[in-house]
Amino acid sequence: MYDHALWRAKTFLKQHDIEFAPGLNEDLAATAVWGSQQVGMFPGAKVDGVFGIWYGKGPGVDRSMDALKHANSAGTSPNGGVIGWPATTMAASPRRWPIRASRCSRRR
């Protein structure tokens, strides 16, 4: 439902310089959000910082743990930020597809 709401609000978001760029899957989306935090590392940046939201469901959360772990280790840009939102789906019940969404939020 979250992504559907963003699709419907795409025109409103664009008016406020907010880019909604859905990932092909959870792994690529996590990597893209991680990359968005590197905006200040290279000359020619057009913005001071980027705020990213990563949303993953079910088994995609488990598949994305490597990218999320490395992104968490690298941190965010000084003027940016990230929210990671792991979730379950109705089709993938915890008994059938157990996921470890709590691993996404632990700091080491």
Sequence and secondary structure as in RCSB ss.txt:
>XXXX:A:sequence
MYDHALWRAKTFLKQHDIEFAPGLNEDLAATAVWGSQQVGMFPGAKVDGVFGIWYGKGPGVDRSMDALKHANSAG
TSPNGGVIGWPATTMAASPRRWPIRASRCSRRR
>XXXX:A:secstr
 HHHHHHHTHHHHHHTT      SSHHHHHHHHHHHTTGGGSTT SSS  EEEEEEETHHHHHTHHHHHHHHHH 
  TT EEEEEEE  SSS TTTS   GGGGS   
